[in-house]
Amino acid sequence: MTFGERLKFFRENKQLTQEQLAEMIGVAKSTITGYEKNNREPDVLKIKKLAYALDITGDDLLGIEPQKSTDFSREDLEVLSNY
């Protein structure tokens, strides 16, 4: 799924028009259209504003999967070594 597809999905999920979302983040409707058609890329500030307006995280919008941590603290390793 592209950035534009994710943006459109989350926007429609919030039942917002492109014009409403554009007004919320302070850009023209054509800017949102460009993002959704993958003709334009938002800067970091716009990504933050989009995520806030859509009540999601920037990672959700960018399609970044959370990584599982396999790092153990020193205390965890000591406990594990006892077993």
Secondary structure as a PSIPRED ss2 file (coil, helix, strand):
# PSIPRED VFORMAT (PSIPRED V4.0)

   1 M C   1.000  0.000  0.000
   2 T C   1.000  0.000  0.000
   3 F H   0.000  1.000  0.000
   4 G H   0.000  1.000  0.000
   5 E H   0.000  1.000  0.000
   6 R H   0.000  1.000  0.000
   7 L H   0.000  1.000  0.000
   8 K H   0.000  1.000  0.000
   9 F H   0.000  1.000  0.000
  10 F H   0.000  1.000  0.000
  11 R H   0.000  1.000  0.000
  12 E H   0.000  1.000  0.000
  13 N H   0.000  1.000  0.000
  14 K C   1.000  0.000  0.000
  15 Q C   1.000  0.000  0.000
  16 L C   1.000  0.000  0.000
  17 T C   1.000  0.000  0.000
  18 Q H   0.000  1.000  0.000
  19 E H   0.000  1.000  0.000
  20 Q H   0.000  1.000  0.000
  21 L H   0.000  1.000  0.000
  22 A H   0.000  1.000  0.000
  23 E H   0.000  1.000  0.000
  24 M H   0.000  1.000  0.000
  25 I H   0.000  1.000  0.000
  26 G C   1.000  0.000  0.000
  27 V C   1.000  0.000  0.000
  28 A C   1.000  0.000  0.000
  29 K H   0.000  1.000  0.000
  30 S H   0.000  1.000  0.000
  31 T H   0.000  1.000  0.000
  32 I H   0.000  1.000  0.000
  33 T H   0.000  1.000  0.000
  34 G H   0.000  1.000  0.000
  35 Y H   0.000  1.000  0.000
  36 E H   0.000  1.000  0.000
  37 K C   1.000  0.000  0.000
  38 N C   1.000  0.000  0.000
  39 N C   1.000  0.000  0.000
  40 R C   1.000  0.000  0.000
  41 E C   1.000  0.000  0.000
  42 P C   1.000  0.000  0.000
  43 D C   1.000  0.000  0.000
  44 V H   0.000  1.000  0.000
  45 L H   0.000  1.000  0.000
  46 K H   0.000  1.000  0.000
  47 I H   0.000  1.000  0.000
  48 K H   0.000  1.000  0.000
  49 K H   0.000  1.000  0.000
  50 L H   0.000  1.000  0.000
  51 A H   0.000  1.000  0.000
  52 Y H   0.000  1.000  0.000
  53 A H   0.000  1.000  0.000
  54 L H   0.000  1.000  0.000
  55 D C   1.000  0.000  0.000
  56 I C   1.000  0.000  0.000
  57 T C   1.000  0.000  0.000
  58 G H   0.000  1.000  0.000
  59 D H   0.000  1.000  0.000
  60 D H   0.000  1.000  0.000
  61 L H   0.000  1.000  0.000
  62 L H   0.000  1.000  0.000
  63 G C   1.000  0.000  0.000
  64 I C   1.000  0.000  0.000
  65 E C   1.000  0.000  0.000
  66 P C   1.000  0.000  0.000
  67 Q C   1.000  0.000  0.000
  68 K C   1.000  0.000  0.000
  69 S C   1.000  0.000  0.000
  70 T C   1.000  0.000  0.000
  71 D C   1.000  0.000  0.000
  72 F C   1.000  0.000  0.000
  73 S C   1.000  0.000  0.000
  74 R H   0.000  1.000  0.000
  75 E H   0.000  1.000  0.000
  76 D H   0.000  1.000  0.000
  77 L H   0.000  1.000  0.000
  78 E H   0.000  1.000  0.000
  79 V H   0.000  1.000  0.000
  80 L H   0.000  1.000  0.000
  81 S H   0.000  1.000  0.000
  82 N C   1.000  0.000  0.000
  83 Y C   1.000  0.000  0.000
